[in-house]
Amino acid sequence: MTPNYTLITPRLDMTGPCNVAAELAQAALAKGWQVRWLYLSPGPGRPDLAGLHEVRRFRIGDLWRLQGLVHTHCLRPDLLGAMLAGSRQRTVITTAHNNFLADLRHGYAGWKVGIAWALWRRAVARLDRRFCVSRASQRHYARLAPELSFDVAYNFRAPVPPGPLPATVQDWITAQRAAGRTLLAYVGNLSALKNVAALLPAVSSAPELALVLCGDGPLRAELESCARAFGDRICFAGHVTQPAPILEQVDALVLPSLTEGLPLVVVEALRAGCPSLLSSIAVHRELAVLGAGLTFEHRRFSDFHTQLSALLARATPEHRAGLRRLWENRFSPAAGFAPYAALAC
């Protein structure tokens, strides 16, 4: 009998949770599953839903009709998952893509975070299985909610056809290479949580370094003001939908974040064969142990240049090929869906 897989997301859009859901959907289709995607509120939609059995808004009747594996994505506090759980006709699971408290505390009042955490904690306790996206997140939830058990399913990104880089970005890369500089890339939101402002002085102090910032956010104007001292050594590329063409051309990805669940850009870098220099937070130390790159002291950047030199020294063509193999074995669509597919056995 064909197994059923239902994804439930807050909206149908191009945000991170839906990007992961789309890749899970395609991996399930490739394994012969019948896939349904339900969403709670309207969104702009997606162009990559070919082959799905059904894509529509969630209906009240689904509380009784859904069968097989039902997977909620980033529903907070996931009261819907709690209502769906407890039926013999389905297995209800969820994946926590971020460290709940660390994520919400940076955008909501404390009392709202407390209420959401209490509700979510009780709701997901009713589910059949819970997953998180790293060993670091698993330890995070074991410490804060010891009554809950979480399995690990690494996040992943499926290959996409590379699009052309904007001419201004490609011209900048060419000019920096001609000047003999080492190229670094940052990919992500330009926000305090990502610690990007602290990165600029470290790069500015080394004239042999150049940096391309891929992303947008509340700190962009401030960062552009600080970057005037760089001359032509910094490039603001804006939001980049497909960072792979940039990651394939630079010498290293730099990610100085203060907190992460599991950064998808590091997965992108692995697939591109690009080594990563990462802030010394728990999930980044985990990725470094797996072989993605090295970590550095991200509060004062005291060993930034030492660790960057060590990273670049080992970034041979053979090493970059090994990064691609690591993606294939740990973070590819087949590897990412495998923990969920096992629940149908």
C-alpha positions as CSV (number, residue, x, y, z in Angstrom):
1,M,0.0,0.0,0.0
2,T,1.3,3.5,-0.9
3,P,2.3,5.4,2.3
4,N,0.8,8.8,2.9
5,Y,2.8,11.8,4.0
6,T,1.1,15.1,4.9
7,L,3.0,18.3,5.6
8,I,1.3,21.1,7.5
9,T,2.9,24.6,7.5
10,P,1.6,28.0,8.7
11,R,1.6,29.4,5.2
12,L,2.6,28.4,1.6
13,D,5.5,30.7,0.8
14,M,9.3,30.8,0.1
15,T,10.5,31.1,3.7
16,G,13.0,28.7,5.3
17,P,10.5,26.2,6.9
18,C,8.6,25.9,3.6
19,N,11.9,25.4,1.7
20,V,12.7,22.5,3.9
21,A,9.1,21.2,3.6
22,A,9.3,21.3,-0.2
23,E,12.5,19.3,-0.2
24,L,11.0,16.7,2.2
25,A,8.0,16.5,-0.1
26,Q,10.1,15.9,-3.2
27,A,12.2,13.3,-1.3
28,A,9.0,11.5,-0.2
29,L,7.7,11.5,-3.8
30,A,11.0,10.0,-5.0
31,K,10.5,7.2,-2.6
32,G,7.0,6.5,-3.9
33,W,4.9,8.2,-1.1
34,Q,1.6,10.0,-1.7
35,V,2.3,13.5,-0.6
36,R,-0.2,16.2,0.6
37,W,0.7,19.7,1.7
38,L,-1.8,21.7,3.8
39,Y,-1.3,25.2,5.1
40,L,-3.2,27.3,7.7
41,S,-3.3,30.8,6.1
42,P,-2.9,32.0,2.5
43,G,0.6,32.8,1.1
44,P,2.1,33.7,-2.2
45,G,2.6,30.1,-3.1
46,R,5.5,28.1,-4.6
47,P,6.6,27.0,-8.1
48,D,8.0,23.7,-7.0
49,L,5.0,21.6,-6.1
50,A,4.7,19.4,-9.1
51,G,3.7,15.8,-8.4
52,L,2.1,16.5,-5.0
53,H,-1.2,14.7,-4.5
54,E,-2.9,17.7,-3.0
55,V,-2.0,21.3,-2.0
56,R,-4.6,23.3,-0.2
57,R,-5.7,25.0,3.0
58,F,-6.3,22.9,6.1
59,R,-10.0,22.1,6.7
60,I,-11.7,21.2,10.0
61,G,-12.6,17.8,8.5
62,D,-8.9,17.0,8.2
63,L,-8.9,16.4,11.9
64,W,-10.7,13.1,11.2
65,R,-9.7,12.3,7.7
66,L,-5.9,12.5,7.6
67,Q,-4.0,9.2,7.6
68,G,-0.4,8.0,7.5
69,L,2.5,10.2,8.5
70,V,1.4,13.8,9.5
71,H,4.3,16.2,9.8
72,T,3.9,19.7,11.3
73,H,6.4,22.4,10.4
74,C,7.1,25.4,12.7
75,L,3.5,25.5,14.1
76,R,3.9,27.4,17.3
77,P,2.5,26.5,19.7
78,D,1.4,23.5,17.6
79,L,-2.1,23.1,19.1
80,L,-3.2,21.6,15.8
81,G,-0.6,18.8,16.1
82,A,-1.9,18.1,19.6
83,M,-5.4,17.8,18.3
84,L,-4.4,15.4,15.4
85,A,-2.4,13.2,17.8
86,G,-3.8,10.1,19.5
87,S,-5.4,8.5,16.4
88,R,-4.5,5.0,15.3
89,Q,-4.9,6.0,11.7
90,R,-1.9,8.4,11.7
91,T,1.4,9.1,13.2
92,V,1.9,12.8,14.1
93,I,5.4,14.2,14.3
94,T,7.0,17.7,14.3
95,T,10.4,19.1,13.6
96,A,11.8,22.0,15.7
97,H,14.0,23.9,13.3
98,N,15.3,26.4,15.9
99,N,16.0,26.5,19.6
100,F,12.5,27.7,20.6
101,L,13.4,30.1,23.5
102,A,16.5,31.6,21.9
103,D,14.6,32.2,18.7
104,L,11.5,33.9,20.1
105,R,13.3,36.0,22.7
106,H,14.8,38.1,20.0
107,G,11.5,39.2,18.6
108,Y,8.7,39.0,21.2
109,A,7.9,40.3,24.7
110,G,9.0,38.0,27.5
111,W,5.4,37.3,28.6
112,K,4.4,36.2,25.1
113,V,7.4,33.9,24.8
114,G,6.5,32.3,28.2
115,I,3.0,31.6,27.2
116,A,4.0,30.2,23.7
117,W,6.7,28.0,25.3
118,A,4.2,26.6,27.9
119,L,1.6,25.8,25.3
120,W,4.1,24.4,22.8
121,R,5.7,22.2,25.5
122,R,2.4,20.7,26.4
123,A,1.2,20.4,22.8
124,V,4.2,18.5,21.4
125,A,4.2,16.2,24.4
126,R,1.1,14.6,22.8
127,L,2.8,13.9,19.5
128,D,4.0,10.5,18.5
129,R,7.6,11.7,17.7
130,R,9.5,14.9,17.9
131,F,12.6,15.8,15.9
132,C,15.2,18.6,16.0
133,V,17.9,19.5,13.5
134,S,21.1,19.0,15.4
135,R,22.6,17.3,18.4
136,A,23.1,20.7,20.0
137,S,19.3,21.3,19.7
138,Q,18.7,17.9,21.1
139,R,20.8,18.8,24.2
140,H,19.0,22.2,24.4
141,Y,15.6,20.6,24.7
142,A,16.8,17.9,27.0
143,R,17.9,20.6,29.4
144,L,14.8,22.8,29.1
145,A,12.1,20.2,28.7
146,P,13.5,16.9,30.1
147,E,10.1,15.2,29.9
148,L,10.3,15.5,26.1
149,S,12.4,13.2,23.9
150,F,13.8,14.4,20.5
151,D,15.4,12.5,17.7
152,V,17.7,14.2,15.2
153,A,17.0,14.7,11.5
154,Y,19.6,16.9,9.9
155,N,18.3,19.8,7.8
156,F,19.2,19.7,4.1
157,R,19.0,21.4,0.8
158,A,18.2,19.8,-2.5
159,P,20.3,20.7,-5.6
160,V,18.9,23.5,-7.7
161,P,20.0,24.7,-11.2
162,P,22.4,27.6,-10.5
163,G,21.2,30.9,-11.7
164,P,23.5,33.6,-13.1
165,L,25.0,36.0,-10.6
166,P,24.2,39.7,-11.0
167,A,26.8,41.2,-13.2
168,T,27.9,43.6,-10.5
169,V,28.7,40.8,-8.1
170,Q,30.5,38.7,-10.7
171,D,32.5,41.8,-11.7
172,W,33.4,42.5,-8.1
173,I,34.6,38.8,-7.6
174,T,36.7,39.1,-10.8
175,A,38.3,42.4,-9.6
176,Q,39.1,41.0,-6.2
177,R,40.7,37.9,-7.7
178,A,42.8,40.1,-9.9
179,A,44.0,42.0,-6.8
180,G,45.1,38.7,-5.3
181,R,42.7,38.9,-2.3
182,T,41.1,36.1,-0.3
183,L,37.4,36.1,-0.8
184,L,35.0,35.5,2.1
185,A,31.2,35.3,1.9
186,Y,28.5,35.8,4.5
187,V,25.0,34.6,3.7
188,G,22.0,35.5,6.0
189,N,20.0,38.2,7.6
190,L,21.8,41.4,8.4
191,S,20.8,41.5,12.1
192,A,22.2,41.7,15.6
193,L,21.5,38.0,16.1
194,K,23.8,37.2,13.3
195,N,26.7,39.3,14.7
196,V,27.6,40.7,11.3
197,A,28.7,44.1,12.7
198,A,31.4,42.4,14.7
199,L,32.8,40.7,11.5
200,L,33.6,43.9,9.7
201,P,36.5,45.2,11.9
202,A,38.1,41.7,11.7
203,V,38.0,41.8,7.9
204,S,38.9,45.5,7.7
205,S,42.1,44.9,9.6
206,A,43.5,42.5,7.0
207,P,43.9,44.3,3.6
208,E,44.3,40.9,1.9
209,L,40.7,40.0,2.7
210,A,37.5,40.9,0.8
211,L,33.9,40.1,1.9
212,V,30.7,39.7,0.0
213,L,27.5,40.1,2.2
214,C,24.6,38.2,0.8
215,G,21.4,39.2,2.6
216,D,19.3,42.1,3.8
217,G,18.0,43.2,7.2
218,P,17.7,45.9,9.8
219,L,21.4,46.6,10.0
220,R,22.1,47.1,6.3
221,A,22.3,50.9,6.5
222,E,24.6,50.8,9.5
223,L,26.8,48.2,7.9
224,E,27.0,50.2,4.6
225,S,28.2,53.2,6.6
226,C,30.9,51.2,8.3
227,A,32.0,49.6,5.1
228,R,33.1,52.9,3.5
229,A,36.5,52.3,5.1
230,F,36.9,49.1,3.1
231,G,37.2,50.8,-0.3
232,D,36.2,48.2,-2.8
233,R,36.9,45.2,-0.5
234,I,33.3,44.8,0.5
235,C,30.2,44.0,-1.7
236,F,26.6,44.2,-0.6
237,A,24.9,41.6,-2.9
238,G,21.4,41.9,-1.3
239,H,19.1,38.9,-1.0
240,V,20.5,36.0,-3.0
241,T,18.0,33.2,-3.6
242,Q,20.7,30.7,-4.7
243,P,24.0,31.4,-3.0
244,A,25.7,28.3,-4.5
245,P,27.3,30.2,-7.5
246,I,28.9,32.6,-5.0
247,L,30.0,29.9,-2.5
248,E,31.6,27.9,-5.3
249,Q,33.9,30.9,-6.1
250,V,34.9,32.2,-2.7
251,D,37.6,30.8,-0.4
252,A,35.4,30.4,2.7
253,L,32.0,31.0,4.2
254,V,32.1,33.1,7.4
255,L,29.1,32.8,9.8
256,P,29.6,34.7,13.1
257,S,26.1,34.1,14.5
258,L,25.2,34.3,18.2
259,T,22.6,31.5,17.9
260,E,21.5,29.0,15.3
261,G,19.3,25.9,15.1
262,L,21.1,24.4,12.2
263,P,22.2,27.0,9.6
264,L,21.1,25.9,6.1
265,V,23.8,28.1,4.5
266,V,26.5,25.7,5.9
267,V,24.7,22.9,4.2
268,E,24.7,25.0,1.0
269,A,28.5,25.6,1.5
270,L,29.1,21.8,1.9
271,R,27.3,21.1,-1.3
272,A,29.3,23.8,-3.1
273,G,32.6,22.4,-1.6
274,C,33.2,25.6,0.3
275,P,34.8,25.4,3.8
276,S,33.2,27.3,6.7
277,L,34.6,29.5,9.5
278,L,31.9,29.4,12.2
279,S,31.3,31.1,15.5
280,S,31.9,28.9,18.5
281,I,28.4,28.1,19.4
282,A,27.2,24.5,20.1
283,V,25.7,23.7,16.7
284,H,28.7,25.1,14.9
285,R,31.1,23.0,17.0
286,E,29.0,20.0,16.0
287,L,29.3,20.9,12.3
288,A,33.1,21.4,12.7
289,V,33.4,17.9,14.3
290,L,31.5,16.5,11.3
291,G,34.1,18.2,9.0
292,A,32.3,21.3,7.7
293,G,35.1,23.7,8.8
294,L,36.6,25.4,11.9
295,T,35.2,27.6,14.7
296,F,36.5,30.8,16.1
297,E,36.0,32.9,19.2
298,H,33.1,35.1,18.1
299,R,32.8,37.6,21.0
300,R,36.2,39.3,20.6
301,F,37.4,37.6,17.3
302,S,40.7,37.0,19.1
303,D,41.6,33.9,17.0
304,F,39.7,34.8,13.8
305,H,42.8,35.3,11.6
306,T,44.6,32.3,13.0
307,Q,41.6,30.0,12.4
308,L,41.0,31.4,8.9
309,S,44.6,30.7,8.0
310,A,44.3,27.2,9.2
311,L,41.0,26.7,7.3
312,L,42.5,28.0,4.1
313,A,45.7,25.9,4.4
314,R,43.7,22.7,4.2
315,A,41.2,23.8,1.5
316,T,42.7,21.8,-1.3
317,P,40.7,20.6,-4.3
318,E,40.6,17.1,-2.6
319,H,39.3,18.7,0.6
320,R,36.6,20.6,-1.2
321,A,35.5,17.4,-2.9
322,G,35.3,15.8,0.5
323,L,32.9,18.5,1.7
324,R,30.6,17.6,-1.2
325,R,30.7,14.0,-0.2
326,L,29.8,15.0,3.4
327,W,26.8,16.8,2.0
328,E,25.8,13.7,0.1
329,N,26.1,11.3,3.0
330,R,24.6,13.5,5.8
331,F,22.6,16.4,4.4
332,S,21.2,15.3,1.0
333,P,17.5,15.0,0.4
334,A,17.6,11.2,0.8
335,A,19.6,11.4,4.0
336,G,17.3,14.2,5.3
337,F,14.1,12.3,4.8
338,A,15.4,8.9,6.0
339,P,14.5,9.4,9.7
340,Y,10.9,10.2,8.8
341,A,10.6,7.5,6.2
342,A,11.6,4.9,8.8
343,L,8.4,5.6,10.7
344,A,6.4,3.9,8.0
345,C,8.3,0.6,8.5
